[in-house]
Amino acid sequence: MALTKVLIVSLCVLYVAVKWTSPTFDPETLRGARVLVTGASTGIGEQMAYHYARFGAQIVITARREKVLQQVVEECLRLGAQKAVSIAADMSTDSDPDRVVDFALETLGGLDFLVLNHIGSTDLRMWDGDHKEVQQLMKINFHSYVQMAGRALPFLEQTRGALVVVSSLCGRLSTPYVAPYTSTKFALNGFFGSLHHELAMKKSNVSISICTLGLIDTASAMEKVREFSDMPAYPAADAALNIIITGATRQRELFYPWFTQLMALTKDWSPSLSDYIIQKFYKTS
């Protein structure tokens, strides 16, 4: 128990040190910035669109529902976006990821930020051997991210741009009831972590930010999670702002809320404590 307390205190000190040395965010750096945000009809993506609008950015947003996207566009223009345009797309198809990037490049005349945030729908349940669900989620949550990043990278190189990947604590440690979803997030962290090194070795001017999120109070998440867990949820608007700041200041990682970083580190440093925490917050349906 004493060792566990020392570990927790050490992790807290490390977290404060990292935050103390974080770059300062200047909102003016986003005025006029050309931004593509995926999964922007609801939840975190919608809130990111509104924050970018308040900062005076030029925004292209995408999701599947055209009518809902148009409502978000109207609100972005009201909030002060220099430009706001939407394109409906289905990231489970082979063509739409490239089509969205091409549309954004043509509409905005270039790209400064590519924010990958969309996810496929999945229910929380024990895995029943359904491989097709894993394949479908991989297509949406992972392969389309890679496809869009590959399409956009040459243009982000021209603008010293930033690639922002919205991931999850489920991509850092395994939890019950979300095996297909978790596999996609581990894949994201692995691929874009490797790409970060490769870009650095090539002295690329493109930054990659991987954002690890805990439970966020979006309507879809709350509807699915409450049957299985009593863990606290955190506001989508605040998560969205932290993601934007992380990308704008070109930081490699974001952990939101703060304790997600401690949980990720605890998994390796004290697996038994990590298992205890996970099992405490999840319950059998």
NORGIWO-V641271 format. One record per pair of residues at least 6 apart in sequence whose ideal C-beta (glycine too) atoms are under 6 Angstrom apart, sorted by the first residue. I is the first residue (numbers start at 1). GAP is how many residues later the second one is. Records with the same first field share a line. If there is no record, write none. Layout:
I=GAP  GAP
This chain:
4=269
11=251  254
23=226
25=220  223  224
27=28
29=219
30=25  27  218
31=25
32=50
33=24  79
34=24  74  76  77  78
35=17  22  24  78
36=24  68  78
37=8  11  12  24  78
38=24  78  79  80
39=6  24  78  79
40=6  9  21  23
41=22  24  27  28
43=175  193
44=192  195  196
45=72
46=26
47=189  190  193
48=192
49=10  12  23  27
50=29
51=189  190  193
52=7
53=23  26  27  28
54=25  26
56=24  26
58=24  25  50
59=17  22  25
60=25  44  47
61=25
62=25  27  38
63=6
64=26
66=22
69=17
73=11  13
76=8
77=7
85=22
87=13  16
89=7  11
90=6
91=6  27  49  53
92=47  48
97=47  50  51
98=53
101=47  50  51
105=6  50
110=49
111=41  44  50
112=47  49
113=49  134
114=38  49
115=49
116=29  49
117=49
119=22
120=17  20  21
122=15  58  59
124=53  100  104
125=52
127=52
133=47
134=46
137=43  47
138=46
141=43
142=42  45  46
149=14
156=50
157=49
160=45
161=45
162=45  85
163=45
164=45  83
165=27  45
166=45
167=18  21  22  43  45
168=17  45
169=43  45  91
170=8  12  15
171=14  15  17  18
172=40  92
173=94
174=8
175=103
176=106
177=51
192=16  18
196=12
199=7
207=43
209=37  38  42
210=43
211=32  43
212=43  48
213=26  43
214=43  46
215=16  18
216=18  20  23
217=16  18
218=18
227=58
228=54  57
229=52  53
231=50
234=23
239=17
242=12  14
246=8
255=6
266=7  8
267=7
